[in-house]
Amino acid sequence: MSVLPPVSTIDLAAEFPVLDEQVVYFNHAGCSPMPARAAEAVQRYIANSNRGRVADADWYHGVLAAKPVLAKLVNARGKHEIAFVPNTVTGLTMLAEGLDWVRGDRVVISDVEYPANRYPWTALKRRGVEVVEAKQGPDYRIDVDDVLALINDRTRVVALSHVQFGTGYRIDLRPIADEVHAAGGLFCVDGIQSLGVMPMDVQAAGIDFLAAGAHKWLLGLEGAGFIWCDEDLCQQINPPIAGVLGRVNALDYGNYDERWLPDARRFETGTMSVLPLVAMRASAELLLEVGLDVVWSRIDALCQHARKRLAEKGYAVISPPGPRERSGNICFDAPEGSPTHDRIVRQLAEQGVNAVNRMGHLRFSPHFYNSIEQMDRAIDALP
């Protein structure tokens, strides 16, 4: 049997009550259970709210303390490059609608992006922006050379998911960053399917702008996410929402100051979603405590074990196998003559296995706290 690298810093059973349930939870690419410390942080906030301390400044500062944690998570230069947003699509829209576009400008995406990283860009067609798509190949990869071939001197932005939600394919970011920068453009990454799975270094990858939500691999709640924006880019973007918190002297009510803040805070609009932000901070701290190298080694080992077991059972794994292109999503197809994928998902649920059908493929997305025994149980439950 495969063996996972140990986690020495936390008690997995105590931190993840879902392990006590009669369920194998393999949908972290969709929405994750919270760890105990995140749930406790939320409960503390609610308890204080019940006692009339809902607007207590200590809670506001506690939320802001998430920024250096998130900065460390992506290797930002500092918390000044981090802004809170309610979800990934809001973050991406800040860039898409905040740049000064000229008719004929080009955006490069792929043809299999999650809608959050498609619609903000295709909406720009009304301004005369050309949106071109790199095609996913029959091997379920998006060839880097195909992306590079679409970049020209009119390319303002290349916007790609680091990991594709429907196949688990992880693209090599650096060559794309170098090419679009040479053309004078920007590289924007949807990081929701890789943050919390593996180490991310936005500086080494050459990214200019990244957005992600907290409710998937970051083990948080729906309704919170963040932007990372390179400090040199921030002032080139005019936030499309003329909010309060993005202004100089924002909390000096009645003393109106129209100037935007010079850093990523300019993207923050108004009242924050405190509960999801409290949870995001606690969960991000947990991931850093465990170590993203350890998190990734365990997730990858689980997926590699699944790849072997699925093949033995006659299922076709479509997620590319290369060590630099794997992710936490292991996607596969049932053998000919099997029930439909939707029916298989229902059958798995009846046996306590939480999985999904995405883009016509079955998908397991285990996290670091899951076990080899759970993976075997899930595969044994497949028809």
N, C-alpha and C positions, 0 to 999 in steps of 0.2 A: 504493500500500500504506500502511496505517496505520503510524504511528511511535510508539513508546513513549517516555515521558520517560526521560532517561538516569539511570543510577545511577552516581554518581561516587565513592562511598566504598569500594566493595568490588569484587573481581574475581568476577563471578557464576560463571564456569566453575570457578574454584578453590574457591569456597564451596559450590557445589552439584554434587557429583560425579554426581548423577542426570542432569545435562545431557550427560554423556559416554555414557550408556547409549542403546541403541536403543529408547527408550521416550519417549512424551509423557505426563508425569504430570499428570493433571487431576482428582485426587481429594483435594485438600487439605481439603475439607469433611468428609472421612472420616478420613484418617490421612496425615500428611505424612512425606516423607523429611527426615532431619535435615541441617542445614548442617554443613560440615566442622568448624567451631569447636565445635559442640555434641558431635559425635562425638569430637573430640580431648579435650574436657573429661571425657567419660565414660571414655575410655581412660586418662587420667591417674589418675582415681580407681581404676580397676581395677588399674593398675600399682602404686599405693601400697598397695592392699589385699593384693596378692600379696606385698608386702614387710612385711606385718604392721602397716601403719599404717591399718587399716580404721576404727579408732575415733579417729583423730587429730583433735584439736580444731580444727585448721586447716580441715579439710574441713567440719566443722559450721558454723564461722563463714562459710565460703565459701557454703554453702547459704543461710544467713540473709541473706547479701548480695544474694540475689535479691529480697528484699522491697522495698527502695527502687527497684529496677528495675521491678518490677511496679506499684508505687505510681505511678511516673512514667507507665507505660503507660496507666493509667486516670485519671490526674490525681487521685489520692487526696491527702488532707491529709498523709499520711505513712505510713511502713511499719507503724505501729501499727494501721492499718486493714486489713492484709493477713494472711491465714492460709493455710497450705498444707493442701490436701486431696488425696486420691488421684484424684478425678474430679469432674465437674460434679454428678452426682446426690448424692454425699455432701455437697457444699457446700449444695445446695438443701435437703437433708434437715435440715441443721443449723438452718435457719430454720423449716422446716415443723414439725419436732418440738420445736423449742426455744421456741416462743411458748406463752403460756398461753391456750388456746382456751376459748371459751364456746359451748355448744350454740346454734346459730343464726347463728354467725359465717359470713361469706361469703368465698370465694376466687374470683377471676375469672381464668380462663385462656382459651386459644383451643382450638378443636376439632382443630387440626392440630399441636399441640406434639410435639416429639421426646419419647419416653417419659420421659427424665430430668427433664423439666419438666412432667410430668403425674402420674406415679405418687406422688411425695411429697405432692402435694396431694389427689388422690383418696383416698389412704390415710386422710386426716383425716375422711372421712365416718363412720368408726367413732366419732368423738367428737361427732357431730352437726353437723359443719361442712358447710355447703352449698357445692358447687362448681358454678359456672355457666360456660358456654363462649360466647365470642364466635365466631361462625361465619365461616369463610372464604367469601368471595363467589365468584361465577362468574368474576370477573376475577383470582382468586388473591390478592386483598388481604384483609387483616383491617381493616375500616374502623374508624378511631379512634373515630368517633361511636358505633359499635356497642359498643365496649369501655366508653366513658364511660356509656352507657345502663345498663350492668349494675352500675355502682358506686352503692352506697347507704350509709346510715349504719351498716350491719352489715358492710361490707366491711373485712376486716382486711388482706388482701393482694391485690394484682394481680400475677400472675406470668406473664410473657411472654418469649418469645425475641426478642432484638433483630432477628435475621434468621431466617427460617424455612428449615429444612434442605431441605424438599421443593419449594420454589418460588423461593427466593432473595429473597422479599419482606422489606424492611426497614421496620419500623414507626416512626412518629414518637413518641419516648418522652416528650417534655416535657409535652404536653397530658394524657397519662395520669397522669404523676406529679403534676401540679397538681390534677387531679380527685380522685385517691385521697387525697392529703394533706388536701384540703379536707374529705373525709369522715372523716378521722382514721385512715386506713389506711396501709399500706406498699407500696412498689413494688419488686418483685424481678425481676431480669432474668437470663436465661440468655444469657451473652455469648459462647458458644463459637463461634458462626458469624460473629462480627464482630470480636472481638479478634484482632489480627494482620492484619486486612484494611484497617481504616480507623481514624482517630483516635477515641478514646473519652474522653469527659469525664463521669465519673459525677456530678460536682457540677453541671455545666451541665444535664445531662439530668434531674436531680432524682431519681436512683435512690437507694434505701436499702440495697440488698443485691444483689450480683452474684456469680455463680459461673461458672467456665470451666475446661475441661481444656486441657492443653498440647499434645496430640498432633495437633491439626488445624492451623488457621491459625497458631498460635504456633510451629510447626515443632519441637515437642519430642517426647518419648516418651510412650507410654501409661503410666498409673500416677501421674501428677502433675497437679495443677491448683491453683487458688487461689480463695479467697473475698476479695471486698472488702466490708467492712461499715462503714457510716457510724459514726463514733466515738460519736455520740449514741444509736445503736441497740444497740451491743454488749451493754451491761449489762441490756438488756430481754430478752435471749435466754438461756435456760438450756440449755447444750449437752446434747444427748440422749445423748452418749457421755461417760461419766465418766472421761476420760482423765487422763494424767499431765502432759503438757506444758502443758495449759491451766490448771494450778494455780499459785498463788503458791509460790515457792521449789521449783519442780518438781524440780530436780536435787539438792536436799538430801535424798537418799534416807534413809528411816527417820524423818525429821522431818516427820510427816504434817501437811499444811496443806490443809484442805478448801476454802479460798477460791479462787474462780475469778479468773483474771487479768482486769483491767478492760477490756482491749481485744480485738482480733480473735484474739489468741493463745489465748484461751479455747476456740476451736474446734479447736485442734490436739490430737490424742489421744495418740499414743505414737510409737514408732519411725518415723522418716520414710523415705520411698522416695528414698534419696539419689541414685541414678543418674538417675531421671527429673527430679529437682529440679535437679541439676547441669546437665542438658541444657536445661531450661526457662530457667534463668538465662542461659546462653550464647545461646540463640536469641532471647530477649527483648532482650538487649543488641544483637544484630545488627539486629533490627527498628527499635530506637530509633536506631541508628547510621545506617541508611538513611534513616529518617524516615517516620513513618506517612503523611504527606501524599504522599510519593513512592510508597510501597507502594500506597496506594489509587489514585493516578492511573494507575499501570501496570496494576493489576488491572482497574480500570474500563475502561481503553482496550482491554484484551484482550477483555473481555466485550462491549463495544460493537462491536468488530470481529466477534466471533462472532455477535452478533445480526444484523448485516447479511448475513454470509455464509450463515448458516443460513436466513434468509428467502429468499435467492436460490436456495437449493437445495431449497426447498419444505418446510422444517421449521418448525413453529409454536413460536416462543419464548413460553413462558407466564410467565416472570419479568417482573413489572411494570417498565416502562421509565423511570419518572420519576427525575430526578437525585437526589432525596432518599429514594428507595425501592429503589434498586439495591444490589446487594451483589456478593460474589465468586462467587456461585452463578448460573450461567446454565442454566436448565432449559427443556427443549423436548420436543416430541412429533414423531414421525416421520410422514410423509405416509401417507394411507390406502393400504393395499396393501403397505406395507413389512413386513419381518420384525418379530417382536415386539421390544419394547425389550430384553428379556433376551438375545435372539439378537443384537441389534445390539451390546450390550455385549461379548458374546463375540467377535463379528466384529472390533470395535475392538481388543480385547486381542490377537487374532491378528496385528494389524498394528501392535502396539506402542503403542496408545493406551489409557491407563488412565482409564476413566470408569465411571459407575454408573447404575443405575436406582433412583430413590427416589420413593416415593409414586406410582408409575405414570408417571413422567417421566424422560427422560434428563437427566443432569446433568454439566456440565463445571464444575470449580472450579479455575481456574488461579491460581497465585501470582505474585508480582511478578517472580520470576526467569525465568518462562516467556517465550516470544517469540511475535511475530506469526506467524513461520514455523511454529512448533509448532502454533499454533491452526489455521492453514491446513491443515497436514498432518492434523490430527484431523478437520476438517470434510471434507476430501477423502476420508478413509477411510470416511465414512458411506455407507451404501447409498443 
